[in-house]
């Protein structure tokens, strides 16, 4: 049985993770559209694994969340408020779904799938990093309102 998440997380953590992820996804898209298909595919597989890690273990336990917690957050003032970790964790699952589709299709020979998947995931990560607008979080909230995901 997974351990329950504490009441809230620093909202700057997911934004930090989104910034790092957006940078990596931009590199992947440029490599993929630029003809370095194998390098783009390998990097997308790594980013996809990080998304899976985040979706399963929680946003605080992924590599970028750990970097934020250990190196960045101690240098910042405390957050004004904490946020529920469930929407960002769900968003990581959405990122995994998008990127793993690119990885699988890329492995099946659809070379354009890798940079397209990276570009789609980049848009979501950039919106979160730059503006604090998390598409996956909004999808989570819609699914909760529609009672597809139970409120807890």
Residue pairs with C-beta under 8 A, 6 or more apart in sequence:
5 58
5 60
5 85
5 86
5 89
6 85
7 82
8 81
8 82
8 83
8 84
8 85
9 59
9 60
9 82
9 83
9 84
9 85
9 88
10 68
10 73
10 79
10 82
11 79
11 81
11 82
11 83
11 132
12 68
12 72
12 73
12 76
12 79
13 59
13 60
13 65
13 68
13 69
13 73
14 59
14 65
14 88
14 91
14 128
14 134
15 128
15 129
15 132
16 64
16 67
16 68
16 72
16 129
17 54
17 59
17 62
17 64
17 65
17 68
18 125
18 126
18 128
18 129
18 134
19 125
19 129
20 64
20 67
21 47
21 50
21 64
21 95
21 121
21 125
21 129
22 122
22 125
22 126
22 128
22 129
24 43
24 47
25 47
25 118
25 119
25 121
25 122
25 125
26 118
26 122
27 43
28 40
28 43
28 44
28 47
28 114
28 115
28 118
29 40
29 115
29 118
29 119
29 122
30 115
31 37
31 39
31 40
31 43
31 115
32 40
32 41
32 44
32 111
32 112
32 114
32 115
32 118
33 115
37 106
37 111
37 114
40 106
40 114
40 115
40 118
41 103
41 106
41 107
41 114
44 99
44 102
44 103
44 106
44 114
44 117
44 118
45 103
47 99
47 118
47 121
48 96
48 99
48 100
48 102
48 103
50 62
50 63
50 64
51 92
51 93
51 95
51 96
51 99
51 100
52 96
52 100
53 61
53 62
53 63
54 61
54 62
54 65
54 89
54 92
54 95
54 96
55 89
55 90
55 92
55 93
55 95
55 96
58 65
58 85
58 89
59 65
59 85
59 88
59 89
59 92
60 66
60 69
60 85
62 92
86 140
86 152
87 134
87 136
87 137
87 140
87 141
88 134
88 136
88 137
90 136
90 137
90 139
90 140
90 149
91 124
91 128
91 134
91 135
91 136
91 137
91 139
91 140
92 136
93 136
94 124
94 135
94 136
94 139
95 121
95 124
95 125
95 136
98 117
98 120
98 121
98 124
99 117
99 118
99 121
101 113
101 117
102 113
102 114
102 116
102 117
102 118
103 114
103 117
105 113
105 114
105 117
106 113
106 114
124 134
124 135
124 136
127 133
127 134
127 135
128 134
128 135
140 149
143 149
144 150
144 151
